[in-house]
Amino acid sequence: MAVNAPLQLDLRDGVATVTIDNPPINLFDLALYLAMSEMAQQLAADPEVRVVVLRSANPEFFIAHFDVTLIQHLPTDAGMPTELNAFHAMCEAFRTMPKATIAVVEGRVGGGGSELALSCDMRFAALGQAVFNQPEVALGILPGGSGTVRLPRLIGRSRALEVILGCDDVSAELAERWGWVNRALPPNELWPFVDRLARRIASFPPHAVAAAKAAVLRAEKDVAADLLLEGGAFNDTLGHPSTVDALAGFMARGGQTLEGELRLGDLAAE
């Protein structure tokens, strides 16, 4: 199986571990985005893969967020889409592939990185280390990579609005309490638990795993239609003058630097 530069792949006993390695902050830049999109398609089609685990090589960041400089160059007249955009399609591949998908968050995750993790079947976080954030509204846009569709289904309308409108950091402990993650575990217990779970699932008949996952997914109604509406709403924010100013201000105040991203909640408020 091909491996792309910002990603490393380890396949053992049916468990495909994908390690994100895009220093210094695992920014969801064009290289990582293209590599992740290609990886999703490869994993979905490979019969040897039964479980997919996403993790980071950087203990401080799972994925910081999508590259703001790319957002600044998106067209402002795209309007309402008629099919899923490429980012939505990538996230949907992790949600719908006939294998279990697991995100292991040991550091910070925000924006599009959070939306990728939300698209996985399960999320596990390191207590005292993992931090979640959707900073988009502070930048004049909205979580346009599936965040407004995934979060309310996971944590409910009111909590989703607190996250999305507040743009503040959410600890692993609070994320577990809200149902954002399956479990928040002490760092020394996190990987033993995930490894055991992944190996268990990979040992079961794959046709049964695929059928059971498909049956559970049928409980999620109108996901694709809601993603299209989210995409249209995101497109409509891009040309607003205050969005242009907010994106530029975010970068000027330290966005996409190590120092700025380690205080993303405060940076968004500024």
KABELHU-V160717 format. One record per residue. N is the residue number from 1. RES is the residue in three letters. NEAR is the number of other ideal C-beta (glycine too) atoms within 8 Angstrom. Layout:
n:N res:RES near:NEAR
n:N res:RES near:NEAR
This chain:
n:1 res:MET near:6
n:2 res:ALA near:5
n:3 res:VAL near:6
n:4 res:ASN near:10
n:5 res:ALA near:5
n:6 res:PRO near:9
n:7 res:LEU near:14
n:8 res:GLN near:8
n:9 res:LEU near:11
n:10 res:ASP near:7
n:11 res:LEU near:10
n:12 res:ARG near:6
n:13 res:ASP near:6
n:14 res:GLY near:12
n:15 res:VAL near:12
n:16 res:ALA near:13
n:17 res:THR near:10
n:18 res:VAL near:13
n:19 res:THR near:11
n:20 res:ILE near:15
n:21 res:ASP near:11
n:22 res:ASN near:9
n:23 res:PRO near:6
n:24 res:PRO near:4
n:25 res:ILE near:12
n:26 res:ASN near:15
n:27 res:LEU near:11
n:28 res:PHE near:14
n:29 res:ASP near:9
n:30 res:LEU near:7
n:31 res:ALA near:10
n:32 res:LEU near:15
n:33 res:TYR near:13
n:34 res:LEU near:9
n:35 res:ALA near:12
n:36 res:MET near:11
n:37 res:SER near:12
n:38 res:GLU near:10
n:39 res:MET near:12
n:40 res:ALA near:12
n:41 res:GLN near:9
n:42 res:GLN near:10
n:43 res:LEU near:13
n:44 res:ALA near:10
n:45 res:ALA near:6
n:46 res:ASP near:9
n:47 res:PRO near:5
n:48 res:GLU near:6
n:49 res:VAL near:11
n:50 res:ARG near:11
n:51 res:VAL near:14
n:52 res:VAL near:14
n:53 res:VAL near:13
n:54 res:LEU near:13
n:55 res:ARG near:12
n:56 res:SER near:14
n:57 res:ALA near:7
n:58 res:ASN near:12
n:59 res:PRO near:6
n:60 res:GLU near:7
n:61 res:PHE near:12
n:62 res:PHE near:15
n:63 res:ILE near:17
n:64 res:ALA near:15
n:65 res:HIS near:14
n:66 res:PHE near:12
n:67 res:ASP near:11
n:68 res:VAL near:13
n:69 res:THR near:8
n:70 res:LEU near:10
n:71 res:ILE near:11
n:72 res:GLN near:9
n:73 res:HIS near:5
n:74 res:LEU near:9
n:75 res:PRO near:6
n:76 res:THR near:7
n:77 res:ASP near:5
n:78 res:ALA near:8
n:79 res:GLY near:7
n:80 res:MET near:8
n:81 res:PRO near:11
n:82 res:THR near:4
n:83 res:GLU near:5
n:84 res:LEU near:11
n:85 res:ASN near:8
n:86 res:ALA near:7
n:87 res:PHE near:13
n:88 res:HIS near:12
n:89 res:ALA near:10
n:90 res:MET near:13
n:91 res:CYS near:14
n:92 res:GLU near:14
n:93 res:ALA near:12
n:94 res:PHE near:14
n:95 res:ARG near:12
n:96 res:THR near:7
n:97 res:MET near:11
n:98 res:PRO near:9
n:99 res:LYS near:14
n:100 res:ALA near:12
n:101 res:THR near:14
n:102 res:ILE near:16
n:103 res:ALA near:14
n:104 res:VAL near:13
n:105 res:VAL near:16
n:106 res:GLU near:13
n:107 res:GLY near:14
n:108 res:ARG near:14
n:109 res:VAL near:15
n:110 res:GLY near:14
n:111 res:GLY near:16
n:112 res:GLY near:11
n:113 res:GLY near:15
n:114 res:SER near:16
n:115 res:GLU near:15
n:116 res:LEU near:17
n:117 res:ALA near:14
n:118 res:LEU near:13
n:119 res:SER near:12
n:120 res:CYS near:14
n:121 res:ASP near:7
n:122 res:MET near:9
n:123 res:ARG near:13
n:124 res:PHE near:15
n:125 res:ALA near:18
n:126 res:ALA near:14
n:127 res:LEU near:11
n:128 res:GLY near:6
n:129 res:GLN near:11
n:130 res:ALA near:17
n:131 res:VAL near:12
n:132 res:PHE near:17
n:133 res:ASN near:17
n:134 res:GLN near:14
n:135 res:PRO near:14
n:136 res:GLU near:13
n:137 res:VAL near:11
n:138 res:ALA near:10
n:139 res:LEU near:12
n:140 res:GLY near:12
n:141 res:ILE near:12
n:142 res:LEU near:12
n:143 res:PRO near:14
n:144 res:GLY near:13
n:145 res:GLY near:12
n:146 res:SER near:15
n:147 res:GLY near:16
n:148 res:THR near:14
n:149 res:VAL near:11
n:150 res:ARG near:11
n:151 res:LEU near:16
n:152 res:PRO near:10
n:153 res:ARG near:6
n:154 res:LEU near:11
n:155 res:ILE near:10
n:156 res:GLY near:8
n:157 res:ARG near:6
n:158 res:SER near:6
n:159 res:ARG near:10
n:160 res:ALA near:13
n:161 res:LEU near:8
n:162 res:GLU near:8
n:163 res:VAL near:13
n:164 res:ILE near:15
n:165 res:LEU near:7
n:166 res:GLY near:6
n:167 res:CYS near:13
n:168 res:ASP near:9
n:169 res:ASP near:8
n:170 res:VAL near:11
n:171 res:SER near:9
n:172 res:ALA near:16
n:173 res:GLU near:8
n:174 res:LEU near:8
n:175 res:ALA near:14
n:176 res:GLU near:13
n:177 res:ARG near:6
n:178 res:TRP near:11
n:179 res:GLY near:7
n:180 res:TRP near:11
n:181 res:VAL near:13
n:182 res:ASN near:6
n:183 res:ARG near:8
n:184 res:ALA near:12
n:185 res:LEU near:11
n:186 res:PRO near:8
n:187 res:PRO near:10
n:188 res:ASN near:4
n:189 res:GLU near:8
n:190 res:LEU near:14
n:191 res:TRP near:7
n:192 res:PRO near:7
n:193 res:PHE near:11
n:194 res:VAL near:12
n:195 res:ASP near:8
n:196 res:ARG near:8
n:197 res:LEU near:9
n:198 res:ALA near:13
n:199 res:ARG near:10
n:200 res:ARG near:8
n:201 res:ILE near:11
n:202 res:ALA near:11
n:203 res:SER near:7
n:204 res:PHE near:8
n:205 res:PRO near:5
n:206 res:PRO near:11
n:207 res:HIS near:6
n:208 res:ALA near:8
n:209 res:VAL near:14
n:210 res:ALA near:10
n:211 res:ALA near:8
n:212 res:ALA near:8
n:213 res:LYS near:12
n:214 res:ALA near:9
n:215 res:ALA near:7
n:216 res:VAL near:7
n:217 res:LEU near:9
n:218 res:ARG near:6
n:219 res:ALA near:5
n:220 res:GLU near:6
n:221 res:LYS near:4
n:222 res:ASP near:5
n:223 res:VAL near:10
n:224 res:ALA near:8
n:225 res:ALA near:7
n:226 res:ASP near:10
n:227 res:LEU near:13
n:228 res:LEU near:13
n:229 res:LEU near:9
n:230 res:GLU near:14
n:231 res:GLY near:14
n:232 res:GLY near:11
n:233 res:ALA near:11
n:234 res:PHE near:11
n:235 res:ASN near:15
n:236 res:ASP near:8
n:237 res:THR near:11
n:238 res:LEU near:13
n:239 res:GLY near:8
n:240 res:HIS near:8
n:241 res:PRO near:5
n:242 res:SER near:7
n:243 res:THR near:13
n:244 res:VAL near:11
n:245 res:ASP near:9
n:246 res:ALA near:11
n:247 res:LEU near:14
n:248 res:ALA near:9
n:249 res:GLY near:9
n:250 res:PHE near:13
n:251 res:MET near:10
n:252 res:ALA near:7
n:253 res:ARG near:9
n:254 res:GLY near:8
n:255 res:GLY near:11
n:256 res:GLN near:11
n:257 res:THR near:8
n:258 res:LEU near:7
n:259 res:GLU near:7
n:260 res:GLY near:12
n:261 res:GLU near:16
n:262 res:LEU near:8
n:263 res:ARG near:8
n:264 res:LEU near:16
n:265 res:GLY near:11
n:266 res:ASP near:7
n:267 res:LEU near:14
n:268 res:ALA near:13
n:269 res:ALA near:8
n:270 res:GLU near:6
